[in-house]
Amino acid sequence: MSPSAWLWVAIIAAGLVSWLTKAAGHLVPERWLDHPRVLRIASYLTVALLFALFAVQAFTTGQSLALDARAVAVAVAAVLLWRRAPFIVVVIAAAGVAAGLRALGWG
């Protein structure tokens, strides 16, 4: 079998596994999901997964850690969020800082 055929097999298998996982979620009794501990853990997992995705995108380049314009932009965004700036202002300011630093040759 050619490499592209194996790629399609992998894509279809991943789709099936995803579908089966989602279908299995409907079989879990609702009283298990309404338990406060399960609700708390589910909310923590969501935040942890989102933070992991953010950290990988903001602080890595390839296989190594990177401290570049993205990290400064994240710091600017964090300060603006802390000061309760509107979200569009946060996004535009962070993007502007990252673009400015990259234009200056840093990161």
C-alpha positions as CSV (number, residue, x, y, z in Angstrom):
1,M,0.0,0.0,0.0
2,S,1.3,3.5,-0.9
3,P,2.2,6.1,1.8
4,S,-0.8,8.2,0.8
5,A,-3.2,5.3,1.1
6,W,-1.8,4.7,4.7
7,L,-2.4,8.4,5.4
8,W,-6.1,8.0,4.4
9,V,-6.4,4.9,6.5
10,A,-5.0,6.8,9.4
11,I,-7.4,9.7,8.8
12,I,-10.4,7.4,8.6
13,A,-9.3,5.4,11.7
14,A,-8.9,8.7,13.6
15,G,-12.3,9.8,12.5
16,L,-13.9,6.5,13.6
17,V,-12.1,6.6,17.0
18,S,-13.3,10.2,17.5
19,W,-16.9,9.3,16.5
20,L,-16.9,6.2,18.8
21,T,-15.5,8.3,21.7
22,K,-18.3,10.8,21.2
23,A,-20.9,8.1,20.9
24,A,-19.6,6.4,24.1
25,G,-20.1,9.8,25.9
26,H,-23.8,9.5,25.3
27,L,-23.9,6.1,27.1
28,V,-22.6,7.5,30.4
29,P,-25.4,7.8,32.9
30,E,-26.4,11.4,33.4
31,R,-26.3,11.1,37.2
32,W,-22.6,10.4,36.9
33,L,-22.1,13.6,34.9
34,D,-24.1,15.7,37.4
35,H,-21.9,14.8,40.3
36,P,-20.1,18.0,41.6
37,R,-16.7,16.4,41.6
38,V,-17.1,15.4,37.9
39,L,-18.2,18.9,37.0
40,R,-15.3,20.5,38.8
41,I,-12.7,18.1,37.2
42,A,-14.2,18.7,33.8
43,S,-13.9,22.5,34.1
44,Y,-10.3,22.1,35.3
45,L,-9.5,19.8,32.4
46,T,-10.9,22.3,29.9
47,V,-8.7,25.1,31.4
48,A,-5.6,22.9,31.5
49,L,-6.0,21.8,27.9
50,L,-6.5,25.3,26.7
51,F,-3.5,26.5,28.6
52,A,-1.4,23.6,27.3
53,L,-2.4,24.6,23.7
54,F,-1.6,28.2,24.4
55,A,1.8,27.4,26.0
56,V,2.9,25.3,23.1
57,Q,1.9,27.9,20.6
58,A,3.3,30.9,22.5
59,F,6.6,29.6,24.0
60,T,8.0,27.0,21.6
61,T,9.6,26.9,18.2
62,G,9.9,23.5,16.7
63,Q,11.4,21.3,19.4
64,S,12.7,24.0,21.7
65,L,11.5,26.7,24.0
66,A,11.5,30.2,22.6
67,L,11.2,33.6,24.3
68,D,10.4,36.0,21.5
69,A,7.9,38.6,20.4
70,R,5.0,36.2,21.2
71,A,5.9,36.1,24.9
72,V,6.0,39.9,25.1
73,A,2.7,40.0,23.3
74,V,1.2,37.6,25.8
75,A,2.5,39.7,28.6
76,V,0.9,42.8,27.1
77,A,-2.3,41.0,26.6
78,A,-2.2,39.7,30.2
79,V,-1.7,43.2,31.6
80,L,-4.6,44.6,29.4
81,L,-6.9,41.8,30.5
82,W,-5.9,42.4,34.1
83,R,-6.8,46.1,33.6
84,R,-10.1,44.9,32.1
85,A,-9.6,46.4,28.7
86,P,-12.1,45.4,26.0
87,F,-11.2,42.2,24.2
88,I,-10.7,43.8,20.8
89,V,-8.2,46.2,22.3
90,V,-6.3,43.3,23.9
91,V,-6.1,41.5,20.6
92,I,-5.1,44.5,18.6
93,A,-2.5,45.6,21.1
94,A,-0.9,42.2,21.4
95,A,-0.8,41.7,17.7
96,G,0.7,45.2,17.3
97,V,3.4,44.5,19.9
98,A,4.3,41.2,18.3
99,A,4.3,42.8,14.8
100,G,6.4,45.7,16.0
101,L,9.0,43.6,17.7
102,R,9.2,41.3,14.7
103,A,9.6,44.4,12.5
104,L,12.5,45.4,14.7
105,G,14.1,42.0,14.2
106,W,13.3,40.5,17.6
107,G,11.6,37.2,17.4
